[in-house]
Amino acid sequence: MKLKDIKPIHVQRFIQMLGGEGVRVDKKGDKLSPATVKRYLTVLKSIMTQAYKLELISQNPTSSSKLYIPEVIEPEVEIFTKEETAQMLSCLDSEPLMFQVLIHLAITTGCRRGELVALKWSNINFTDNIITIRQSNYKLKGESVKSKNPKTKGSSRDIFIPVYLIELLKQYHTEQSEQALTLGDKWVNGDWLFTQVDGSVMNPHTPTRQFTKFLKKNNIPHRKLHALRHTSATILLSSGTNIKTVASRLGHTQLSTTNRYVHALRDADEAAAQTFENLIKPKE
């Protein structure tokens, strides 16, 4: 269709087609979810908005006011309880130093997996106790690990880390340096914080597999590695940290994104109140 011929009714049919039975399916063979349909629509909206700005069309047929868009239900925020977090940190002492550092960084900074494995020693300011996030690593099937710039300006950030973690990082740096000396010319010097045995950059999927095994070994309820990011945010908010500070540490550009952790805390608080209700309420 030509741009000028596309009307809201055509866009609406497109939305219905994407979400319909047996038209398009995801990797599991199921019909596309509202969230996936919305991502398709976002691409079309971008095209039509630009066309409208350039006055190639007189009105934008993807305007939300003219369409019915399936509601996207936000997934429940997955977090570790304080007891589970304490158990996790206690069990870390018997793990390899590199894994200890990775998990402590995940909890204290709330960084994404890709941001963690993209860290270099040059990103650590040992004097001011600051870690700098400037890129994220990813790996597609059949390809090597690649780096990319943060998707938003707010994703590039400096994060203060606790003194104990600085000391742990120093221990790990010494251990890695000794490993490099042992391997000699076989060591790949890429300045990476988290590496394979030869010093080359770590596969971004490796921490996920390690974390799954770690939880299972220590009888800690399974949750995704990304749950450590959510846990970091809720711990800070529950301790009274300003929501803007939490948003800055996580790299959120909009407070509405961080605000979902406040809702998670509210749900937990309501559950706590119900505990007292059940405990104190006279039995009939």
Backbone bond lengths (Angstrom), bond angles and torsions (degrees), N, CA, C in turn:
res aa  C-N    CA-C-N  psi(-1)  N-CA   C-N-CA  omega(-1)  CA-C   N-CA-C  phi
1 M - - - 1.453 - - 1.524 110.33 -
2 K 1.311 116.13 147.19 1.453 120.47 174.06 1.525 109.05 -76.80
3 L 1.314 116.33 150.36 1.467 121.64 -178.34 1.528 111.80 -52.00
4 K 1.329 115.68 -45.98 1.469 120.19 -174.81 1.533 112.99 -66.88
5 D 1.350 116.00 -17.75 1.467 119.95 -177.29 1.530 113.25 -92.89
6 I 1.315 116.81 -9.32 1.475 119.97 -177.32 1.521 110.12 -80.38
7 K 1.325 115.51 121.77 1.462 122.79 179.96 1.528 109.92 -112.94
8 P 1.344 116.99 165.44 1.468 119.88 178.02 1.524 113.43 -53.32
9 I 1.339 117.46 -33.92 1.463 120.45 -178.75 1.535 110.77 -63.77
10 H 1.324 116.89 -34.60 1.462 120.53 178.78 1.529 110.78 -69.63
11 V 1.337 115.13 -39.19 1.473 119.77 178.56 1.527 109.56 -66.69
12 Q 1.347 115.54 -39.38 1.467 119.55 179.28 1.528 110.58 -63.80
13 R 1.296 117.31 -40.66 1.470 121.00 177.62 1.527 110.96 -65.00
14 F 1.323 115.02 -35.98 1.464 120.73 177.23 1.532 110.40 -62.47
15 I 1.332 116.51 -44.18 1.474 122.14 178.56 1.526 110.23 -61.81
16 Q 1.337 115.45 -45.16 1.465 120.13 -178.72 1.530 110.94 -66.54
17 M 1.323 116.04 -35.73 1.455 120.48 178.95 1.528 110.87 -65.22
18 L 1.328 116.27 -43.99 1.466 120.78 -179.15 1.525 111.92 -62.23
19 G 1.330 115.31 -39.11 1.459 119.17 -176.96 1.503 114.45 -91.11
20 G 1.332 116.80 2.92 1.460 120.51 -176.99 1.514 113.64 -79.36
21 E 1.305 115.52 164.95 1.464 122.23 178.52 1.529 110.91 -72.68
22 G 1.323 116.12 131.42 1.457 121.75 172.28 1.508 116.37 71.79
23 V 1.327 117.91 9.84 1.458 120.12 -179.83 1.527 110.09 -93.88
24 R 1.326 116.19 -60.28 1.458 122.01 174.51 1.528 107.22 -127.84
25 V 1.309 117.33 144.11 1.465 120.41 -179.52 1.521 110.34 -130.88
26 D 1.339 115.80 158.83 1.457 120.07 176.96 1.523 109.86 -87.59
27 K 1.332 117.07 -168.99 1.456 121.75 -176.52 1.525 112.49 -64.45
28 K 1.327 116.67 -25.59 1.464 120.99 -179.41 1.531 112.28 -87.69
29 G 1.326 115.93 -4.85 1.458 119.66 -179.02 1.513 113.25 90.12
30 D 1.345 116.80 3.50 1.468 120.92 179.19 1.528 109.92 -87.72
31 K 1.335 115.58 161.78 1.462 118.54 177.42 1.525 109.46 -66.98
32 L 1.304 116.12 155.38 1.450 120.97 -175.49 1.526 111.46 -63.91
33 S 1.322 116.08 139.50 1.464 121.67 179.64 1.527 109.51 -77.32
34 P 1.338 118.17 160.53 1.469 120.88 176.59 1.523 112.68 -55.25
35 A 1.346 116.87 -34.58 1.467 120.26 179.99 1.527 110.88 -65.91
36 T 1.342 116.74 -39.99 1.458 120.75 179.13 1.523 110.56 -69.05
37 V 1.327 116.47 -41.85 1.471 121.09 177.56 1.528 109.74 -59.11
38 K 1.325 115.71 -40.38 1.466 120.22 -179.20 1.524 110.97 -64.73
39 R 1.345 116.52 -35.12 1.471 119.24 178.48 1.529 110.95 -66.41
40 Y 1.351 116.53 -40.34 1.472 119.93 174.95 1.524 109.77 -60.11
41 L 1.327 115.67 -45.37 1.455 121.17 -177.47 1.530 111.37 -63.63
42 T 1.334 116.38 -34.52 1.461 121.36 179.51 1.524 111.05 -59.98
43 V 1.328 116.17 -39.08 1.470 120.54 178.55 1.531 110.08 -64.96
44 L 1.326 115.40 -46.53 1.466 119.98 179.61 1.529 110.84 -62.95
45 K 1.344 116.48 -40.91 1.467 120.88 179.13 1.523 110.88 -60.91
46 S 1.320 115.88 -40.55 1.465 120.45 -179.65 1.529 110.80 -61.10
47 I 1.330 115.23 -42.39 1.470 120.55 179.22 1.531 110.86 -64.04
48 M 1.331 115.53 -48.55 1.467 120.50 -175.88 1.532 112.34 -69.50
49 T 1.312 116.47 -34.55 1.464 120.01 178.50 1.521 110.48 -65.62
50 Q 1.327 115.89 -41.75 1.461 119.64 178.12 1.535 110.91 -66.11
51 A 1.333 116.05 -39.41 1.470 120.17 178.48 1.528 110.81 -62.64
52 Y 1.343 115.76 -38.52 1.463 120.80 179.32 1.534 110.62 -67.60
53 K 1.326 116.62 -40.58 1.464 120.93 178.78 1.523 111.39 -62.65
54 L 1.334 115.34 -36.53 1.468 120.44 -179.67 1.522 112.00 -83.75
55 E 1.346 116.48 2.17 1.466 123.76 179.34 1.524 112.11 60.86
56 L 1.338 115.16 32.49 1.460 119.60 173.50 1.524 110.02 -80.34
57 I 1.350 115.96 -22.28 1.465 122.16 175.83 1.526 107.88 -133.14
58 S 1.314 116.39 152.14 1.470 120.51 -175.34 1.521 113.09 -84.40
59 Q 1.339 116.73 -20.44 1.462 120.22 176.72 1.533 108.96 -149.16
60 N 1.334 114.80 156.19 1.457 120.16 -177.33 1.529 109.88 -92.06
61 P 1.324 118.95 111.86 1.467 121.35 -177.08 1.530 113.21 -73.94
62 T 1.327 117.14 -6.64 1.476 119.45 179.81 1.524 111.76 -101.64
63 S 1.331 116.67 12.13 1.461 120.29 178.10 1.528 110.33 -58.10
64 S 1.316 116.95 129.95 1.467 121.67 -176.63 1.520 112.77 -58.96
65 S 1.314 117.19 -29.95 1.471 120.83 -178.87 1.528 112.11 -67.91
66 K 1.334 117.06 -15.81 1.462 120.75 -177.49 1.532 113.13 -105.02
67 L 1.337 115.92 -0.58 1.462 119.24 -173.92 1.524 112.24 -125.96
68 Y 1.321 114.94 154.95 1.461 120.24 169.07 1.528 106.29 -102.35
69 I 1.333 114.97 115.68 1.465 120.46 -177.88 1.525 108.65 -111.21
70 P 1.325 118.16 124.90 1.471 121.20 -179.60 1.525 111.37 -52.65
71 E 1.317 115.69 136.35 1.466 120.59 -178.83 1.528 110.87 -68.84
72 V 1.309 114.67 133.04 1.464 120.63 176.97 1.517 108.99 -95.99
73 I 1.317 116.20 118.06 1.460 120.65 -179.76 1.521 108.60 -86.59
74 E 1.330 115.40 119.89 1.461 120.18 -179.92 1.524 109.94 -65.02
75 P 1.340 117.70 130.73 1.461 119.68 178.65 1.523 111.04 -64.32
76 E 1.314 115.79 149.39 1.461 120.46 179.99 1.524 109.79 -64.20
77 V 1.330 115.14 136.09 1.459 119.65 179.27 1.524 109.17 -70.11
78 E 1.320 115.68 122.74 1.453 121.88 -176.73 1.526 109.65 -95.78
79 I 1.332 117.43 117.62 1.459 120.98 -178.52 1.523 110.40 -132.63
80 F 1.326 114.89 158.68 1.456 121.08 172.31 1.527 108.13 -90.04
81 T 1.318 117.08 141.37 1.462 120.25 177.48 1.533 108.82 -70.44
82 K 1.325 115.98 168.72 1.462 119.82 178.66 1.524 110.34 -61.91
83 E 1.340 116.09 -38.52 1.465 120.63 179.97 1.532 110.47 -65.78
84 E 1.321 116.47 -43.23 1.464 120.69 179.64 1.527 111.26 -66.39
85 T 1.343 115.53 -38.46 1.463 119.68 178.68 1.522 110.67 -65.35
86 A 1.328 115.97 -41.97 1.464 120.25 178.80 1.532 110.89 -63.21
87 Q 1.334 116.36 -41.97 1.463 121.05 177.99 1.521 110.60 -63.15
88 M 1.325 115.34 -41.64 1.453 121.37 -179.55 1.527 110.95 -60.73
89 L 1.326 116.27 -48.00 1.459 121.18 -178.53 1.526 111.29 -65.21
90 S 1.322 115.80 -35.48 1.459 120.28 178.35 1.529 111.22 -66.17
91 C 1.325 116.13 -41.22 1.473 121.22 -178.31 1.526 113.01 -73.11
92 L 1.321 116.81 -18.01 1.458 120.38 -178.15 1.526 112.78 -65.70
93 D 1.328 116.92 -26.55 1.463 121.04 -175.71 1.524 113.55 -56.26
94 S 1.323 117.09 -27.62 1.462 120.65 -178.01 1.529 112.50 -94.42
95 E 1.328 117.19 4.55 1.460 121.91 -178.45 1.533 111.24 -94.33
96 P 1.346 117.53 161.25 1.468 120.47 175.40 1.523 110.73 -55.14
97 L 1.327 115.77 146.67 1.461 121.55 -174.84 1.524 112.49 -58.41
98 M 1.331 117.70 -38.68 1.456 120.47 -179.70 1.526 111.28 -61.64
99 F 1.333 116.85 -42.10 1.461 120.74 179.53 1.525 110.33 -68.06
100 Q 1.332 116.87 -38.50 1.468 120.70 177.27 1.522 110.57 -57.47
101 V 1.332 115.41 -48.41 1.466 120.69 -178.81 1.523 110.91 -61.36
102 L 1.318 116.83 -43.85 1.464 121.04 -178.16 1.533 111.63 -60.49
103 I 1.337 116.47 -47.12 1.468 119.75 -177.85 1.527 111.42 -69.22
104 H 1.332 116.89 -41.30 1.471 119.47 177.92 1.527 110.72 -62.11
105 L 1.331 116.74 -40.19 1.467 119.78 177.49 1.527 110.90 -64.73
106 A 1.335 116.39 -41.06 1.469 120.66 -179.79 1.523 111.19 -60.47
107 I 1.333 115.68 -41.72 1.471 120.09 -177.39 1.528 111.58 -75.15
108 T 1.322 117.06 -44.19 1.467 119.66 -174.21 1.528 113.87 -79.02
109 T 1.341 117.69 -26.40 1.466 119.96 -178.64 1.513 113.35 -104.64
110 G 1.342 117.87 -24.74 1.458 120.65 -176.01 1.512 112.80 72.40
111 C 1.331 117.51 18.39 1.471 120.93 -179.00 1.525 111.81 -67.99
112 R 1.307 115.69 151.67 1.458 121.68 174.74 1.531 109.59 -72.79
113 R 1.322 116.68 159.88 1.463 121.46 -179.97 1.525 111.82 -56.08
114 G 1.338 116.49 -47.02 1.455 120.80 -178.87 1.517 112.52 -61.84
115 E 1.340 116.52 -34.63 1.463 120.89 179.06 1.523 110.88 -70.54
116 L 1.333 116.30 -36.90 1.466 120.66 -179.58 1.529 111.65 -65.62
117 V 1.337 116.04 -49.37 1.476 118.91 -177.10 1.529 112.14 -72.90
118 A 1.330 117.53 -10.39 1.471 120.84 178.36 1.527 111.62 -92.12
119 L 1.328 116.55 -1.94 1.469 120.00 -178.10 1.527 112.02 -68.59
120 K 1.323 114.65 141.52 1.464 121.60 174.07 1.527 108.00 -120.26
121 W 1.313 115.66 160.55 1.469 119.41 -179.91 1.523 111.03 -61.23
122 S 1.332 116.25 -28.23 1.467 119.83 177.83 1.527 112.13 -68.11
123 N 1.337 117.01 -13.81 1.467 121.13 177.91 1.534 112.54 -85.29
124 I 1.338 116.70 -4.58 1.463 120.57 -178.03 1.523 109.96 -103.29
125 N 1.319 116.56 121.12 1.463 121.99 175.45 1.527 107.21 -99.38
126 F 1.333 116.38 97.86 1.463 121.27 -175.94 1.528 112.32 -71.12
127 T 1.318 117.09 -18.62 1.472 120.59 -179.23 1.523 111.78 -80.46
128 D 1.329 115.62 -45.24 1.463 120.26 -176.35 1.531 113.68 -100.13
129 N 1.346 116.20 2.69 1.478 121.09 179.58 1.529 112.10 59.93
130 I 1.302 115.64 46.96 1.471 121.29 -177.48 1.527 110.50 -124.47
131 I 1.314 115.49 138.95 1.464 121.66 174.25 1.531 107.32 -114.18
132 T 1.320 116.88 134.61 1.462 122.21 -176.08 1.527 110.51 -107.29
133 I 1.325 116.08 127.33 1.465 122.34 178.02 1.523 107.99 -104.37
134 R 1.332 116.09 117.14 1.464 120.28 -177.51 1.530 113.13 -129.22
135 Q 1.338 117.96 -13.86 1.461 119.73 -179.45 1.517 110.40 -154.83
136 S 1.314 115.18 172.93 1.463 122.10 179.70 1.523 108.18 -137.77
137 N 1.324 116.82 140.95 1.466 121.02 178.93 1.521 111.16 -102.60
138 Y 1.324 115.45 148.95 1.461 121.04 177.90 1.526 108.77 -148.84
139 K 1.318 115.50 162.18 1.464 120.32 178.77 1.517 110.19 -142.22
140 L 1.315 116.06 124.05 1.454 122.13 175.27 1.520 108.78 -95.20
141 K 1.318 116.46 152.39 1.457 121.72 -177.22 1.531 110.79 -57.34
142 G 1.333 115.27 129.16 1.450 120.87 178.15 1.518 114.77 81.91
143 E 1.343 116.99 0.73 1.457 120.93 -179.73 1.522 110.58 -119.96
144 S 1.311 116.54 166.17 1.458 121.39 178.35 1.533 110.06 -82.03
145 V 1.329 115.88 168.05 1.459 120.92 178.66 1.523 109.72 -67.18
146 K 1.323 115.78 134.45 1.461 120.95 179.74 1.527 110.25 -126.35
147 S 1.327 115.39 157.62 1.468 121.65 178.09 1.520 109.68 -111.03
148 K 1.316 115.72 149.27 1.459 120.59 176.80 1.513 109.16 -140.28
149 N 1.319 115.56 155.15 1.452 120.73 177.23 1.518 109.79 -73.71
150 P 1.330 118.01 153.55 1.467 120.93 178.31 1.514 111.15 -55.17
151 K 1.352 115.82 147.32 1.467 119.86 -176.72 1.525 112.75 -71.58
152 T 1.338 117.31 -22.59 1.469 120.65 177.94 1.518 109.75 -133.13
153 K 1.314 116.38 161.34 1.464 121.44 179.79 1.523 110.54 -61.75
154 G 1.350 116.26 -36.37 1.460 120.33 -178.72 1.515 113.57 -68.42
155 S 1.338 116.91 -19.11 1.462 120.32 -179.26 1.526 111.90 -71.08
156 S 1.338 116.18 -24.36 1.467 120.13 173.66 1.521 106.72 -83.25
157 R 1.317 116.25 119.73 1.461 117.65 -172.39 1.526 112.12 -157.84
158 D 1.323 114.88 162.38 1.454 122.66 173.89 1.526 107.60 -110.11
159 I 1.327 116.40 132.08 1.466 121.02 -176.49 1.522 109.69 -125.01
160 F 1.319 116.19 127.74 1.457 120.73 174.28 1.533 109.19 -74.11
161 I 1.323 116.13 137.61 1.458 120.37 177.83 1.529 109.23 -122.61
162 P 1.325 118.12 153.63 1.465 121.24 -177.46 1.525 113.06 -65.75
163 V 1.340 115.37 156.33 1.464 122.01 -177.08 1.527 111.56 -60.48
164 Y 1.355 116.72 -39.93 1.463 119.48 -178.38 1.533 111.13 -58.58
165 L 1.337 116.43 -34.32 1.460 120.87 -179.02 1.530 111.15 -74.04
166 I 1.325 116.09 -33.92 1.469 120.15 175.33 1.527 109.36 -61.03
167 E 1.337 115.99 -42.91 1.466 120.55 179.15 1.533 110.83 -64.93
168 L 1.339 116.19 -39.12 1.463 120.68 178.40 1.530 110.54 -65.16
169 L 1.331 115.66 -38.29 1.464 121.03 178.47 1.533 110.85 -65.16
170 K 1.319 116.37 -37.75 1.465 120.58 178.54 1.531 110.36 -64.36
171 Q 1.337 116.18 -42.81 1.467 120.49 177.37 1.528 110.70 -60.50
172 Y 1.321 114.59 -44.46 1.463 119.89 -178.68 1.526 111.39 -66.20
173 H 1.336 116.69 -38.46 1.460 121.02 179.12 1.525 110.25 -62.60
174 T 1.334 116.33 -40.69 1.471 120.71 177.43 1.523 110.41 -62.90
175 E 1.335 116.06 -44.36 1.466 120.91 179.88 1.519 110.74 -62.03
176 Q 1.327 116.93 -43.58 1.467 120.40 -179.12 1.523 111.03 -66.59
177 S 1.329 116.83 -37.94 1.468 121.11 179.14 1.527 110.57 -63.48
178 E 1.338 116.31 -40.09 1.463 120.71 178.04 1.529 110.81 -65.18
179 Q 1.342 115.72 -37.79 1.461 121.03 178.34 1.531 110.37 -65.12
180 A 1.330 116.29 -39.20 1.459 121.52 179.53 1.537 110.37 -65.23
181 L 1.338 116.77 -40.90 1.459 121.10 178.38 1.525 111.32 -63.91
182 T 1.326 115.85 -38.50 1.461 120.70 179.86 1.524 111.30 -64.71
183 L 1.332 117.31 -41.21 1.468 121.37 -178.37 1.523 112.49 -79.52
184 G 1.329 116.71 -24.53 1.467 120.28 178.09 1.521 113.00 62.23
185 D 1.340 116.52 -124.24 1.465 121.17 -177.11 1.526 113.23 -67.19
186 K 1.321 115.90 -18.02 1.469 119.55 -179.54 1.531 112.22 -78.19
187 W 1.332 116.59 -12.05 1.464 120.34 -179.68 1.525 110.47 -78.74
188 V 1.323 116.48 128.24 1.461 122.29 178.43 1.526 107.83 -89.64
189 N 1.312 116.55 109.01 1.468 119.99 -176.04 1.529 111.21 -88.57
190 G 1.325 114.65 91.49 1.463 119.31 178.81 1.511 112.85 -110.35
191 D 1.358 116.48 3.58 1.472 122.69 179.59 1.528 112.23 68.34
192 W 1.338 116.64 12.87 1.465 119.98 -177.79 1.534 111.26 -71.36
193 L 1.330 115.47 142.53 1.460 121.22 176.86 1.526 110.05 -72.82
194 F 1.321 115.18 -47.83 1.464 120.80 -178.00 1.535 108.85 -110.77
195 T 1.323 115.03 121.46 1.461 119.47 -170.84 1.522 113.13 -131.52
196 Q 1.318 113.81 170.53 1.449 121.33 166.72 1.536 106.60 -82.93
197 V 1.314 117.73 178.34 1.467 120.71 -174.12 1.522 113.43 -61.16
198 D 1.343 117.43 -23.68 1.465 120.38 -177.92 1.525 113.09 -98.48
199 G 1.335 116.73 6.96 1.457 120.15 178.33 1.514 114.66 93.60
200 S 1.334 117.73 -8.31 1.470 120.53 177.68 1.523 109.68 -71.80
201 V 1.301 115.13 160.71 1.461 120.31 -173.72 1.534 112.13 -60.78
202 M 1.322 115.66 142.95 1.455 121.61 -179.56 1.531 111.51 -73.08
203 N 1.316 116.19 140.40 1.465 121.52 173.39 1.528 108.51 -64.03
204 P 1.340 119.57 127.41 1.464 121.74 -178.56 1.533 113.94 -57.71
205 H 1.333 117.76 -20.37 1.458 120.74 -179.83 1.534 112.15 -83.89
206 T 1.328 117.02 -16.41 1.460 120.91 -177.89 1.527 113.55 -60.30
207 P 1.349 120.18 -46.93 1.457 120.16 179.51 1.521 113.18 -58.25
208 T 1.326 117.01 -34.27 1.462 120.97 179.30 1.520 110.72 -63.35
209 R 1.334 116.05 -46.75 1.462 120.48 179.52 1.529 111.14 -65.30
210 Q 1.327 116.53 -41.07 1.464 120.78 179.21 1.520 111.32 -63.50
211 F 1.322 115.99 -41.59 1.458 121.42 -177.72 1.520 111.03 -66.56
212 T 1.329 117.21 -40.71 1.466 121.85 178.31 1.528 110.66 -60.22
213 K 1.337 116.25 -45.21 1.465 121.27 179.61 1.532 110.66 -65.42
214 F 1.326 116.03 -39.46 1.471 121.80 -179.39 1.525 111.23 -62.55
215 L 1.327 116.97 -45.06 1.464 120.97 -179.79 1.530 110.84 -64.33
216 K 1.312 115.53 -44.04 1.463 120.45 -178.92 1.531 111.20 -63.37
217 K 1.319 116.08 -42.60 1.464 121.14 -178.59 1.522 112.01 -63.46
218 N 1.329 116.44 -32.53 1.466 120.81 -175.82 1.526 113.54 -104.72
219 N 1.347 115.76 14.29 1.478 121.73 176.66 1.524 112.73 54.58
220 I 1.326 115.40 41.07 1.460 121.76 175.33 1.520 107.70 -102.03
221 P 1.338 118.52 131.87 1.471 120.74 -178.60 1.527 112.41 -49.68
222 H 1.335 115.47 134.13 1.458 119.86 -176.63 1.520 112.33 -70.82
223 R 1.313 114.65 129.53 1.460 122.42 170.24 1.516 106.96 -143.58
224 K 1.310 115.95 159.50 1.459 119.59 -178.36 1.527 110.75 -67.06
225 L 1.323 115.82 156.62 1.455 120.86 176.63 1.525 110.74 -57.03
226 H 1.327 116.47 -33.69 1.470 121.78 -179.47 1.528 111.28 -62.68
227 A 1.349 116.77 -20.20 1.467 120.39 178.98 1.525 111.21 -63.74
228 L 1.336 117.11 -22.41 1.465 120.18 177.62 1.530 110.30 -67.01
229 R 1.332 116.42 -32.95 1.471 120.99 176.41 1.527 109.76 -65.33
230 H 1.341 115.63 -44.88 1.462 119.84 177.93 1.529 110.89 -64.74
231 T 1.320 116.24 -40.42 1.460 121.41 -179.57 1.520 110.83 -63.06
232 S 1.324 116.47 -41.96 1.461 121.45 178.25 1.526 110.75 -57.52
233 A 1.328 115.99 -45.68 1.466 120.89 -178.34 1.523 111.86 -64.58
234 T 1.323 116.80 -44.54 1.467 119.78 -177.57 1.524 111.77 -69.57
235 I 1.333 117.32 -35.24 1.474 120.17 176.88 1.525 110.10 -62.22
236 L 1.332 116.38 -44.29 1.464 120.55 179.96 1.525 111.70 -64.73
237 L 1.332 116.25 -45.48 1.462 120.19 -179.02 1.520 111.83 -65.70
238 S 1.322 117.33 -40.53 1.472 120.84 -179.10 1.522 111.88 -68.90
239 S 1.357 115.76 -22.31 1.471 119.37 178.83 1.526 112.11 -88.48
240 G 1.350 115.91 -0.29 1.461 119.95 175.99 1.516 115.00 99.54
241 T 1.326 118.17 7.39 1.462 121.09 178.54 1.523 110.54 -66.62
242 N 1.320 117.40 135.89 1.465 122.77 -179.90 1.521 110.38 -58.07
243 I 1.334 116.59 137.85 1.459 121.30 -176.30 1.529 111.75 -62.42
244 K 1.343 117.90 -30.80 1.461 120.51 177.87 1.528 110.67 -66.90
245 T 1.323 116.06 -37.26 1.464 120.67 178.15 1.521 110.17 -65.60
246 V 1.341 116.28 -42.76 1.458 121.28 178.82 1.521 109.93 -62.80
247 A 1.327 116.80 -44.40 1.467 121.60 179.35 1.527 110.63 -59.94
248 S 1.325 116.56 -40.85 1.462 121.56 179.95 1.525 111.41 -65.03
249 R 1.340 116.50 -41.13 1.463 120.33 179.87 1.532 111.11 -66.29
250 L 1.330 116.19 -36.03 1.459 120.37 -178.20 1.528 112.95 -81.74
251 G 1.330 116.00 -15.66 1.467 119.24 -178.67 1.511 112.77 84.80
252 H 1.339 117.12 23.35 1.463 121.17 177.75 1.524 109.53 -82.06
253 T 1.316 117.18 134.40 1.461 121.10 176.73 1.520 111.43 -90.79
254 Q 1.333 116.95 -19.68 1.463 121.23 179.88 1.533 110.04 -122.09
255 L 1.326 116.02 133.00 1.466 120.22 -179.71 1.523 112.01 -65.35
256 S 1.337 115.96 -23.98 1.467 119.17 -179.79 1.525 110.58 -62.30
257 T 1.332 116.74 -30.39 1.464 120.76 178.07 1.515 110.26 -68.56
258 T 1.324 116.55 -43.05 1.467 121.71 179.77 1.518 110.97 -71.75
259 N 1.315 116.46 -27.92 1.462 121.33 -174.82 1.526 113.29 -63.03
260 R 1.344 117.53 -20.62 1.458 118.86 179.47 1.519 111.50 -65.82
261 Y 1.340 116.54 -23.96 1.461 119.39 176.71 1.522 110.82 -72.78
262 V 1.335 115.40 -29.92 1.462 119.59 176.19 1.524 109.17 -64.62
263 H 1.328 116.74 -40.46 1.465 121.05 177.78 1.524 110.39 -63.27
264 A 1.329 116.70 -38.15 1.468 120.45 178.50 1.519 110.39 -63.71
265 L 1.332 115.80 -39.09 1.466 120.13 178.06 1.518 110.54 -67.45
266 R 1.352 116.05 -37.58 1.460 120.22 -179.81 1.529 110.11 -64.62
267 D 1.327 116.50 -41.13 1.465 120.16 177.93 1.525 110.93 -61.95
268 A 1.335 115.51 -41.21 1.457 120.07 179.62 1.518 110.75 -66.47
269 D 1.334 115.29 -37.02 1.463 119.93 -179.82 1.524 110.69 -68.35
270 E 1.334 116.44 -38.43 1.463 120.15 177.33 1.520 110.62 -64.53
271 A 1.327 116.26 -38.85 1.466 120.65 178.16 1.520 110.53 -64.61
272 A 1.349 115.75 -36.97 1.463 119.90 178.70 1.525 110.53 -65.86
273 A 1.335 116.57 -40.46 1.461 120.61 178.53 1.525 110.64 -64.05
274 Q 1.322 116.05 -38.60 1.459 120.48 179.30 1.525 110.94 -65.58
275 T 1.323 116.80 -30.80 1.464 120.53 177.39 1.523 110.45 -61.64
276 F 1.343 115.65 -43.90 1.462 119.52 178.13 1.525 111.02 -68.34
277 E 1.340 115.56 -35.55 1.461 120.33 178.18 1.528 110.14 -59.82
278 N 1.318 115.98 -46.05 1.464 120.70 -179.62 1.531 111.80 -68.69
279 L 1.320 115.31 -30.83 1.459 120.16 -176.90 1.539 112.47 -76.80
280 I 1.321 114.69 -41.23 1.467 119.28 -172.27 1.521 113.78 -97.23
281 K 1.334 117.67 -28.20 1.463 120.57 -176.72 1.527 110.89 -57.39
282 P 1.320 118.41 127.73 1.474 121.58 -179.97 1.513 111.09 -58.96
283 K 1.316 114.36 135.31 1.455 119.06 179.38 1.526 109.51 -76.01
284 E 1.317 114.77 135.94 1.476 119.29 -178.29 1.518 110.42 -84.50
